[in-house]
Amino acid sequence: MDMNQYLSMFIDESNDHLQSLNEKMLELEQSPEDLSIVQVIFRSAHTLKGMAATMGFEDLASLTHKMENVLDLVRNEKMKMKESIFDVLFQSLDALESMVQDIMAGGEGKLDVSHIVSSLLAIEKGEENSPSEVKAPHVSGTDTASSMPLLDEFQSSVLLQSIHDGAGVMFIQVSISRTSQLKSVRAYMVFDLLERSGDIIKTEPSVQQIEQDQFEYEFSLYYITQMQSEELKKAILNISEIEEVNVTPLTEEMLGLGSKEAAAATEVMEKSEATQETDTNSTMIENTEAVPGDAKEKTVRAASKTNTAAAASKTIRVDIERLDVLMNLFSELLIDRSRLEQLSNELEHTDLIETVAHMSRVSSDLQNIVLKLRMVPVDTVFNRFPRMIRDLAKSLNKKVDLVITGADTELDRTVIDEIGDPLVHLLRNAVDHGVESISTRVESGKSETGTIQLRAFHSGNHVFIEIEDDGAGIYRDKLLKIAISRGVVTEAESAEMTDQQVFQLLFAPGFSTAETISDISGRGVGLDVVKAKITSLGGNVTIHSVPGKGTNFSVQLPLTLSIISAMLIKLGSEKYAIPLSSIVETGIVKKEKIRMVHGTKMISFREALVPFVSLAEFFNVEDYSDEVEDEIEIVVIRKGDQLAALAIDDFIGQNEIVIKTLGKYLPNIQGISGATILGDGQVALIIDPNGLIK
């Protein structure tokens, strides 16, 4: 039977189950004695196994079945959950996720998971805690054998089985440039590259030591992959500041195992594969035998939980590309609506005016619905963070609780797609450099478990996402000392800076190369990239910190990037649009109120001096008269805590505009974020307040 018609449903529901499995595993890790959680995990894994078997994805079904065997022992109280079991089950979930991703990309969900299967089998037999060290493999013809890390019996068996299955087993040595000031980051980039195409079995030094920068400029690892050694070497050397790479393919003989041991291992694996095949076949029967006739091919529909059946009947899954098409079509309709409104006012025809007014009301309602269709809960981004925090805290030997609030807050899909990476970086920053080590926290009278708050909430036309830790906080003097030594600011400038301005130095590009040993060590690494991404989305990020108490990063984002409210203005014969979300106030200023301060025009606004900028001069408008009138109309704009007053010719009015990009043929123009088409067919450039103030 043709299963392609159910593939989309299978992928969606598999992702739902994997997310649920990750969340429940994290819950179980906090309460390992709670068998009710184990029951939920078991049922979800069982459902996923049945779906995969029915769809014919045998590798996925087989691995899930091995997980199910371990969970069955736990739920029947024949085994207790412990750290080593959690680690293997989380590795299994990662592998299952990779398989589903492969299926989404058009593959067959194939992945070499022999080492994970071996681990699960060892747990099932109660053998995972009895590894014995064996000699490191001897690699003839190299001078690295003496420095190769020792392998235990389990690791050796994994490498041997991978060779038996036809996979490549490599010993890789990497040297980082001695001039690198971010060697742990370069090592992380190597690991990230390797994990996309294979599995790392053992590293020397350990991953934890590397992440904590406790290593020299070299590290080595055992690696299982299908890539060729030369291809692998070239890929690693493409990473910045990697000086030298040695890749040595290993064989059974190099692993120091004779034919007898190899034959024994082969026999065990063949028995294991035979068992998997039998179990998988029985799984398929188990999941279909109660379904009569043609209804068997709809078995996958039963994968959703019973208690969500009512909710599922009220929702449908829509391809995001269709929503994009709908948004583009509505954008064109909005432009035509503006054109009709202008024509009806010019013609002054009563019936036409009434009809257009009604159409405007209907299209406004339609606009709200279209925008809501594109709104996605931030939970779709937040739900991957608990697992990430768990893994990172474990690798750093810290205890961290992640508390999420406001996960149902909604944002436009385009914003959701872009905000994930900056949030990942800020959260890693909070765990790595915000929350102190266990010993430091205890010495300072804090609980040994640090807390990171991840909050999302609406405020006006914006969404705020806050990441707050109860860690060491930021010390102003130490931060300024680093910034001055790096040439980011001068001593004279630092003396006049507010705390907020000092904290903003963390986002300075020059600060990201700082090599320090202070409490704020590493906080600046990559934060300039975070700031740039958030700013490009029309948002901004602010920092609040109390030394010794913790730090709060607050990210402000627009609700949507497609249709915005804007103030239309005139400069000579040209028209421009300024986003209303950036406007603080409009008004009129007298000519004599303009002052020169250190060569810059300034005006007094609400008991403060703000820069005064003539937009016509800034954009070099040709038919603009430079004769300054007695009174000048201004628009006061805001970027974070900074203000500026823009001088304009005239106001046209407020309008809903559709943002269009300038295209790849135009370079990035300072002060311009895009363009829109007005009701009369003219193009108006959209002013970027962030770019102007910058």
Secondary structure, DSSP 8 states (H G I E B T S, - for coil): ---GGGHHHHHHHHHHHHHHHHHHHHHHHH-TT-HHHHHHHHHHHHHHHHHHHHHT-HHHHHHHHHHHHHHHHHHTTSS---HHHHHHHHHHHHHHHHHHHHHHTTS------HHHHHHHHHHHTT-TT---EE-----TT-S-GGGS--EEHHHHHHHHHHHHTT-EEEEEEEEE-TT-S-HHHHHHHHHHHHHTTEEEEEEES-HHHHHTT-S-SEEEEEEEESS-HHHHHHHHHTSTTEEEEEEEE--TTTTT--HHHHHHHHHHHHHHHHHHHHHHHHHHHHHHTTS-GGGGGGGGGGGS-GGGHHHHTT-----HHHHHHHHHHHHHHHHHHHHHHHHHHHHT-HHHHHHHHHHHHHHHHHHHHHHHHTEEETHHHHTTHHHHHHHHHHHTT-EEEEEEE-TT-EEEHHHHHHHHHHHHHHHHHIIIIIS--HHHHHHTT--SEEEEEEEEEEETTEEEEEEEE-S----HHHHHHHHHHTTSS-HHHHHT--HHHHHGGGG-GGGGG----STTTTTTTTHHHHHHHHHHTT-EEEEEEETTTEEEEEEEEES-SSEEEEEEEEETTEEEEEEGGGEEEEEEEEGGG-EEETTEEEEEETTEEEEEEEHHHHTT-TT------SEEEEEEEEETTEEEEEEESEEEEEEEEE-B---TTS---TTEEEEEE-TTS-EEEEE-HHHHH-
